[in-house]
Amino acid sequence: MVIDATPTEYSVAIQFHAVMQAAYALEAERISFAEFPPLRESLEELRQSSDSFLVFQQAGRIIGGLSYRRETDTVAITRLVVSPGHLRQGIATALLSDLESRLFPITRLTVSTAATNAPALSLYQRFGFKTARASTSAEGIPLLHLCKA
């Protein structure tokens, strides 16, 4: 079940952070980048985020989550994570679908991911995202910036 969440609540933050750390550790391995920047986000930084959060709960535990930031006519997805033990069960799809249903009629969704993160790219492409541009992060990670109008 997808619900709104507030990371200032300690129980939400601790669970979301744990899922984030596990998911980003797997992504770091997939893209061959051990010092993956999202792994450095502390629990306190997460709790202070001004982003909006959705979480996927199962049996009262957070097993996936998405955060986003609203701009004038755009919503930027800032995090999309699923616990590695729950991959390929439709959790990321449910989170993205829920986000889209909440944001209608926002004109544009954006997201960035590592250019070599094939599972994420496949998911976003299924949702109609197109590559808007490519760049390289300050750490040297090739990125793709995707957009859905």
DRENTOR-641738 format. One record per residue: chain; y, z, x of N, C-alpha, C in turn. Coordinates in nm, 4 decimals. Layout:
<atoms>
(A, (Y, Z, X), (Y, Z, X), (Y, Z, X))
...
</atoms>
This chain:
<atoms>
(A, (-0.1176, 0.0000, 0.0840), (0.0000, 0.0000, 0.0000), (0.1241, 0.0000, 0.0886))
(A, (0.2203, -0.0871, 0.0570), (0.3458, -0.0971, 0.1312), (0.4515, -0.0126, 0.0605))
(A, (0.5193, 0.0722, 0.1384), (0.6263, 0.1562, 0.0833), (0.7437, 0.1604, 0.1807))
(A, (0.8603, 0.1978, 0.1285), (0.9764, 0.2234, 0.2139), (0.9483, 0.3479, 0.2964))
(A, (1.0059, 0.3537, 0.4143), (0.9869, 0.4707, 0.5000), (1.1172, 0.5023, 0.5719))
(A, (1.1292, 0.6272, 0.6110), (1.2475, 0.6734, 0.6828), (1.2022, 0.7375, 0.8135))
(A, (1.2322, 0.6736, 0.9282), (1.1844, 0.7294, 1.0554), (1.2540, 0.8585, 1.0977))
(A, (1.3589, 0.8977, 1.0253), (1.4190, 1.0278, 1.0575), (1.3259, 1.1413, 1.0141))
(A, (1.2339, 1.1126, 0.9210), (1.1316, 1.2111, 0.8827), (1.0286, 1.2140, 0.9955))
(A, (1.0082, 1.3296, 1.0519), (0.9235, 1.3421, 1.1704), (0.7830, 1.2876, 1.1468))
(A, (0.7223, 1.3188, 1.0330), (0.5845, 1.2739, 1.0087), (0.5755, 1.1214, 1.0035))
(A, (0.6780, 1.0563, 0.9498), (0.6811, 0.9100, 0.9470), (0.7004, 0.8567, 1.0884))
(A, (0.7964, 0.9135, 1.1585), (0.8275, 0.8660, 1.2936), (0.7079, 0.8793, 1.3869))
(A, (0.6399, 0.9920, 1.3832), (0.5279, 1.0144, 1.4763), (0.4151, 0.9147, 1.4488))
(A, (0.3873, 0.8878, 1.3211), (0.2813, 0.7920, 1.2880), (0.3230, 0.6489, 1.3222))
(A, (0.4458, 0.6125, 1.2858), (0.4935, 0.4769, 1.3147), (0.4964, 0.4547, 1.4654))
(A, (0.5447, 0.5518, 1.5391), (0.5529, 0.5398, 1.6849), (0.4143, 0.5222, 1.7457))
(A, (0.3165, 0.5962, 1.6966), (0.1796, 0.5842, 1.7484), (0.1235, 0.4440, 1.7232))
(A, (0.1466, 0.3910, 1.6041), (0.1005, 0.2553, 1.5730), (0.1727, 0.1553, 1.6622))
(A, (0.3035, 0.1750, 1.6778), (0.3836, 0.0874, 1.7630), (0.3304, 0.0848, 1.9062))
(A, (0.3047, 0.2014, 1.9616), (0.2580, 0.2097, 2.0998), (0.1233, 0.1389, 2.1162))
(A, (0.0325, 0.1606, 2.0226), (-0.0996, 0.0959, 2.0314), (-0.0876, -0.0558, 2.0153))
(A, (-0.0063, -0.0992, 1.9188), (0.0092, -0.2428, 1.8933), (0.0787, -0.3117, 2.0103))
(A, (0.1837, -0.2490, 2.0639), (0.2557, -0.3111, 2.1743), (0.1760, -0.3065, 2.3042))
(A, (0.0902, -0.2080, 2.3209), (0.0019, -0.2061, 2.4386), (-0.0935, -0.3260, 2.4327))
(A, (-0.1454, -0.3551, 2.3138), (-0.2329, -0.4712, 2.2968), (-0.1547, -0.6004, 2.3205))
(A, (-0.0333, -0.6074, 2.2691), (0.0483, -0.7267, 2.2906), (0.0807, -0.7450, 2.4388))
(A, (0.1114, -0.6362, 2.5078), (0.1397, -0.6428, 2.6513), (0.0204, -0.7017, 2.7263))
(A, (-0.0980, -0.6615, 2.6854), (-0.2202, -0.7140, 2.7467), (-0.2359, -0.8633, 2.7143))
(A, (-0.2119, -0.9000, 2.5893), (-0.2255, -1.0402, 2.5464), (-0.1318, -1.1336, 2.6216))
(A, (-0.0098, -1.0863, 2.6467), (0.0884, -1.1733, 2.7118), (0.0952, -1.1496, 2.8629))
(A, (0.0057, -1.0648, 2.9120), (-0.0024, -1.0351, 3.0557), (0.1292, -0.9825, 3.1113))
(A, (0.1840, -0.8804, 3.0423), (0.3097, -0.8218, 3.0848), (0.3013, -0.6704, 3.0663))
(A, (0.2541, -0.6010, 3.1684), (0.2276, -0.4568, 3.1594), (0.3518, -0.3744, 3.1273))
(A, (0.4671, -0.4178, 3.1735), (0.5915, -0.3424, 3.1511), (0.6660, -0.3938, 3.0275))
(A, (0.5932, -0.4170, 2.9208), (0.6486, -0.4721, 2.7972), (0.7572, -0.3783, 2.7425))
(A, (0.8808, -0.4273, 2.7291), (0.9933, -0.3402, 2.6913), (0.9739, -0.2551, 2.5650))
(A, (0.9134, -0.3059, 2.4553), (0.8994, -0.2198, 2.3377), (0.8168, -0.0929, 2.3623))
(A, (0.7343, -0.0945, 2.4668), (0.6555, 0.0250, 2.4983), (0.7424, 0.1404, 2.5489))
(A, (0.8644, 0.1085, 2.5896), (0.9538, 0.2129, 2.6418), (1.0328, 0.2836, 2.5325))
(A, (1.0264, 0.2339, 2.4084), (1.1023, 0.2987, 2.3017), (1.0441, 0.4372, 2.2729))
(A, (1.1266, 0.5373, 2.2869), (1.0817, 0.6752, 2.2660), (1.0780, 0.7088, 2.1170))
(A, (1.0112, 0.8162, 2.0860), (1.0060, 0.8663, 1.9495), (1.1477, 0.8964, 1.9003))
(A, (1.2279, 0.9576, 1.9844), (1.3645, 0.9915, 1.9454), (1.4491, 0.8654, 1.9206))
(A, (1.4314, 0.7634, 2.0026), (1.5038, 0.6373, 1.9798), (1.4633, 0.5751, 1.8462))
(A, (1.3346, 0.5793, 1.8177), (1.2860, 0.5277, 1.6896), (1.3487, 0.6047, 1.5740))
(A, (1.3533, 0.7361, 1.5850), (1.4094, 0.8201, 1.4786), (1.5581, 0.7931, 1.4568))
(A, (1.6272, 0.7449, 1.5582), (1.7708, 0.7180, 1.5474), (1.8022, 0.5736, 1.5071))
(A, (1.6999, 0.4933, 1.4889), (1.7202, 0.3536, 1.4538), (1.7926, 0.3403, 1.3196))
(A, (1.8822, 0.2444, 1.3135), (1.9528, 0.2170, 1.1876), (1.8822, 0.1088, 1.1056))
(A, (1.7686, 0.0607, 1.1537), (1.6922, -0.0406, 1.0823), (1.6345, 0.0172, 0.9531))
(A, (1.5970, -0.0718, 0.8618), (1.5216, -0.0347, 0.7423), (1.3737, -0.0498, 0.7761))
(A, (1.2902, 0.0342, 0.7169), (1.1479, 0.0364, 0.7517), (1.0598, 0.0244, 0.6281))
(A, (0.9523, -0.0530, 0.6428), (0.8432, -0.0589, 0.5466), (0.7173, -0.0190, 0.6216))
(A, (0.6298, 0.0545, 0.5559), (0.5032, 0.0891, 0.6198), (0.3877, 0.0561, 0.5266))
(A, (0.2746, 0.0276, 0.5873), (0.1511, 0.0052, 0.5142), (0.0670, 0.1297, 0.5332))
(A, (0.0363, 0.1965, 0.4226), (-0.0431, 0.3185, 0.4293), (-0.1821, 0.2941, 0.3733))
(A, (-0.2767, 0.3645, 0.4333), (-0.4138, 0.3635, 0.3848), (-0.4640, 0.5073, 0.3949))
(A, (-0.5093, 0.5617, 0.2852), (-0.5550, 0.7016, 0.2809), (-0.4470, 0.7962, 0.3355))
(A, (-0.3206, 0.7667, 0.3025), (-0.2107, 0.8536, 0.3420), (-0.1655, 0.8413, 0.4861))
(A, (-0.2229, 0.7497, 0.5622), (-0.1875, 0.7311, 0.7029), (-0.1202, 0.5948, 0.7209))
(A, (-0.0205, 0.5899, 0.8073), (0.0464, 0.4640, 0.8398), (-0.0416, 0.3859, 0.9369))
(A, (-0.0755, 0.2621, 0.8976), (-0.1575, 0.1778, 0.9857), (-0.0861, 0.0466, 1.0192))
(A, (0.0326, 0.0296, 0.9652), (0.1126, -0.0880, 0.9962), (0.2561, -0.0627, 0.9548))
(A, (0.3459, -0.1386, 1.0146), (0.4856, -0.1200, 0.9791), (0.5717, -0.2371, 1.0194))
(A, (0.6856, -0.2443, 0.9547), (0.7813, -0.3507, 0.9789), (0.9200, -0.2878, 0.9687))
(A, (1.0083, -0.3285, 1.0577), (1.1475, -0.2863, 1.0457), (1.2351, -0.4103, 1.0477))
(A, (1.3519, -0.3958, 0.9859), (1.4419, -0.5099, 0.9776), (1.5858, -0.4630, 0.9704))
(A, (1.6717, -0.5552, 1.0044), (1.8162, -0.5288, 1.0055), (1.8849, -0.6363, 0.9210))
(A, (1.9636, -0.5918, 0.8250), (2.0392, -0.6847, 0.7399), (2.1700, -0.7218, 0.8068))
(A, (2.2000, -0.8501, 0.8014), (2.3299, -0.9003, 0.8442), (2.3895, -0.9691, 0.7219))
(A, (2.4965, -1.0405, 0.7338), (2.5637, -1.0968, 0.6164), (2.4699, -1.1774, 0.5275))
(A, (2.4125, -1.2835, 0.5790), (2.3214, -1.3656, 0.4996), (2.1869, -1.3830, 0.5682))
(A, (2.1598, -1.2963, 0.6629), (2.0369, -1.3040, 0.7417), (1.9722, -1.1662, 0.7498))
(A, (1.8407, -1.1673, 0.7544), (1.7656, -1.0456, 0.7833), (1.6851, -1.0724, 0.9093))
(A, (1.7024, -0.9860, 1.0083), (1.6295, -0.9984, 1.1345), (1.5148, -0.8977, 1.1355))
(A, (1.3939, -0.9474, 1.1505), (1.2779, -0.8594, 1.1649), (1.2809, -0.8067, 1.3076))
(A, (1.2809, -0.6754, 1.3230), (1.2934, -0.6153, 1.4555), (1.1621, -0.5586, 1.5090))
(A, (1.0693, -0.5258, 1.4208), (0.9372, -0.4770, 1.4610), (0.8371, -0.5179, 1.3533))
(A, (0.7199, -0.5608, 1.3957), (0.6083, -0.5828, 1.3037), (0.4836, -0.5442, 1.3807))
(A, (0.4240, -0.4330, 1.3404), (0.3109, -0.3781, 1.4158), (0.1974, -0.3389, 1.3220))
(A, (0.0754, -0.3549, 1.3716), (-0.0441, -0.3143, 1.2992), (-0.1345, -0.2430, 1.3985))
(A, (-0.1924, -0.1343, 1.3556), (-0.2860, -0.0606, 1.4402), (-0.3980, -0.1541, 1.4852))
(A, (-0.4293, -0.1573, 1.6152), (-0.5333, -0.2488, 1.6632), (-0.6672, -0.2357, 1.5904))
(A, (-0.6990, -0.1190, 1.5404), (-0.8236, -0.0997, 1.4657), (-0.8207, -0.1588, 1.3259))
(A, (-0.7058, -0.2089, 1.2830), (-0.6918, -0.2630, 1.1483), (-0.6409, -0.4073, 1.1475))
(A, (-0.6554, -0.4770, 1.2586), (-0.6111, -0.6157, 1.2662), (-0.6984, -0.7050, 1.1789))
(A, (-0.6389, -0.8161, 1.1372), (-0.7083, -0.9194, 1.0606), (-0.7585, -0.8688, 0.9255))
(A, (-0.6832, -0.7740, 0.8685), (-0.7163, -0.7220, 0.7354), (-0.6046, -0.7505, 0.6346))
(A, (-0.5085, -0.8354, 0.6732), (-0.4016, -0.8739, 0.5822), (-0.2839, -0.7784, 0.5785))
(A, (-0.2768, -0.6844, 0.6715), (-0.1695, -0.5849, 0.6702), (-0.0352, -0.6476, 0.7056))
(A, (-0.0299, -0.7252, 0.8121), (0.0958, -0.7916, 0.8494), (0.1395, -0.8875, 0.7396))
(A, (0.0451, -0.9571, 0.6794), (0.0753, -1.0474, 0.5687), (0.1349, -0.9699, 0.4514))
(A, (0.0761, -0.8565, 0.4191), (0.1278, -0.7738, 0.3090), (0.2688, -0.7243, 0.3385))
(A, (0.2935, -0.6838, 0.4622), (0.4266, -0.6352, 0.4996), (0.5310, -0.7462, 0.4893))
(A, (0.4998, -0.8636, 0.5420), (0.5936, -0.9764, 0.5347), (0.6165, -1.0209, 0.3900))
(A, (0.5107, -1.0256, 0.3114), (0.5235, -1.0640, 0.1702), (0.6119, -0.9651, 0.0957))
(A, (0.5907, -0.8371, 0.1210), (0.6714, -0.7346, 0.0548), (0.8178, -0.7466, 0.0952))
(A, (0.8422, -0.7674, 0.2236), (0.9790, -0.7843, 0.2701), (1.0459, -0.9014, 0.1987))
(A, (0.9784, -1.0145, 0.1947), (1.0360, -1.1320, 0.1302), (1.0667, -1.1057, -0.0171))
(A, (0.9786, -1.0357, -0.0860), (1.0020, -1.0092, -0.2285), (1.1212, -0.9165, -0.2496))
(A, (1.1484, -0.8287, -0.1561), (1.2614, -0.7361, -0.1672), (1.3949, -0.8025, -0.1355))
(A, (1.3918, -0.9084, -0.0571), (1.5153, -0.9642, -0.0036), (1.5683, -1.0856, -0.0773))
(A, (1.4955, -1.1350, -0.1716), (1.5416, -1.2527, -0.2448), (1.6781, -1.2215, -0.3038))
(A, (1.7781, -1.3014, -0.2916), (1.7840, -1.4361, -0.2381), (1.8471, -1.4442, -0.0991))
(A, (1.8099, -1.3577, -0.0071), (1.8595, -1.3701, 0.1306), (1.8316, -1.5126, 0.1772))
(A, (1.9270, -1.5721, 0.2428), (1.9116, -1.7133, 0.2767), (1.8318, -1.7376, 0.4041))
(A, (1.8213, -1.6372, 0.4914), (1.7561, -1.6630, 0.6195), (1.6861, -1.5388, 0.6721))
(A, (1.5659, -1.5573, 0.7240), (1.4916, -1.4530, 0.7959), (1.4770, -1.4985, 0.9396))
(A, (1.4919, -1.4065, 1.0346), (1.4719, -1.4400, 1.1754), (1.3791, -1.3386, 1.2393))
(A, (1.3137, -1.3820, 1.3455), (1.2260, -1.2951, 1.4231), (1.2089, -1.3575, 1.5615))
(A, (1.1835, -1.2741, 1.6607), (1.1547, -1.3214, 1.7968), (1.0223, -1.2620, 1.8408))
(A, (0.9488, -1.3402, 1.9201), (0.8219, -1.2923, 1.9731), (0.7947, -1.3624, 2.1062))
(A, (0.7045, -1.3060, 2.1814), (0.6659, -1.3689, 2.3077), (0.6061, -1.5065, 2.2781))
(A, (0.6435, -1.6037, 2.3573), (0.5979, -1.7411, 2.3367), (0.4464, -1.7534, 2.3458))
(A, (0.3814, -1.6596, 2.4138), (0.2357, -1.6657, 2.4288), (0.1625, -1.5726, 2.3316))
(A, (0.2343, -1.5146, 2.2352), (0.1719, -1.4259, 2.1366), (0.1196, -1.5109, 2.0206))
(A, (0.0053, -1.5749, 2.0426), (-0.0506, -1.6692, 1.9459), (-0.0741, -1.6083, 1.8078))
(A, (-0.1290, -1.4863, 1.7961), (-0.1499, -1.4307, 1.6612), (-0.0193, -1.4150, 1.5826))
(A, (0.0861, -1.3682, 1.6483), (0.2148, -1.3507, 1.5799), (0.2720, -1.4865, 1.5411))
(A, (0.2680, -1.5819, 1.6312), (0.3197, -1.7152, 1.6016), (0.2463, -1.7785, 1.4841))
(A, (0.1162, -1.7624, 1.4802), (0.0363, -1.8163, 1.3706), (0.0770, -1.7527, 1.2372))
(A, (0.0943, -1.6221, 1.2363), (0.1359, -1.5519, 1.1150), (0.2711, -1.6030, 1.0665))
(A, (0.3680, -1.6069, 1.1568), (0.5017, -1.6499, 1.1167), (0.5021, -1.7956, 1.0697))
(A, (0.4251, -1.8804, 1.1338), (0.4177, -2.0201, 1.0916), (0.3567, -2.0326, 0.9524))
(A, (0.2566, -1.9507, 0.9231), (0.1979, -1.9516, 0.7876), (0.3012, -1.9143, 0.6831))
(A, (0.3970, -1.8320, 0.7195), (0.5037, -1.7901, 0.6283), (0.6212, -1.8877, 0.6269))
(A, (0.6094, -1.9979, 0.6988), (0.7124, -2.0998, 0.6953), (0.8226, -2.0856, 0.7994))
(A, (0.8050, -1.9963, 0.8957), (0.9034, -1.9839, 1.0037), (0.8912, -2.1045, 1.0958))
(A, (1.0043, -2.1496, 1.1454), (1.0102, -2.2606, 1.2403), (1.0796, -2.2123, 1.3668))
(A, (1.0419, -2.2708, 1.4788), (1.1069, -2.2347, 1.6053), (1.2504, -2.2844, 1.6035))
(A, (1.3439, -2.1916, 1.6253), (1.4860, -2.2255, 1.6301), (1.5304, -2.2508, 1.7734))
(A, (1.4756, -2.1693, 1.8643), (1.5105, -2.1871, 2.0054), (1.4151, -2.1050, 2.0907))
(A, (1.4192, -2.1312, 2.2196), (1.3406, -2.0553, 2.3173), (1.4374, -1.9910, 2.4151))
(A, (1.3953, -1.8806, 2.4736), (1.4760, -1.8140, 2.5762), (1.3814, -1.7337, 2.6644))
(A, (1.4384, -1.6656, 2.7592), (1.3619, -1.5768, 2.8456), (1.4318, -1.4412, 2.8442))
(A, (1.3546, -1.3353, 2.8223), (1.4129, -1.2008, 2.8192), (1.4614, -1.1624, 2.9584))
(A, (1.5403, -1.0570, 2.9653), (1.5906, -1.0064, 3.0935), (1.4759, -0.9693, 3.1868))
(A, (1.3609, -0.9336, 3.1290), (1.2438, -0.8959, 3.2080), (1.1604, -1.0165, 3.2514))
(A, (1.1967, -1.1360, 3.2019), (1.1236, -1.2567, 3.2399), (1.0173, -1.3001, 3.1411))
(A, (1.0188, -1.2471, 3.0198), (0.9204, -1.2845, 2.9181), (0.9721, -1.4072, 2.8419))
(A, (0.8956, -1.5175, 2.8394), (0.9356, -1.6334, 2.7582), (0.9284, -1.5948, 2.6091))
(A, (1.0359, -1.6178, 2.5369), (1.0448, -1.5813, 2.3956), (1.0665, -1.7040, 2.3097))
(A, (1.0186, -1.6955, 2.1850), (1.0509, -1.7930, 2.0827), (1.1267, -1.7196, 1.9731))
(A, (1.2342, -1.7783, 1.9289), (1.3152, -1.7237, 1.8217), (1.2878, -1.8108, 1.6990))
(A, (1.2371, -1.7494, 1.5949), (1.1933, -1.8216, 1.4761), (1.2863, -1.7933, 1.3599))
(A, (1.2922, -1.8882, 1.2686), (1.3817, -1.8766, 1.1533), (1.3132, -1.9335, 1.0293))
(A, (1.3410, -1.8705, 0.9186), (1.2940, -1.9215, 0.7892), (1.4147, -1.9253, 0.6975))
(A, (1.4495, -2.0458, 0.6528), (1.5674, -2.0620, 0.5666), (1.5257, -2.0492, 0.4212))
</atoms>
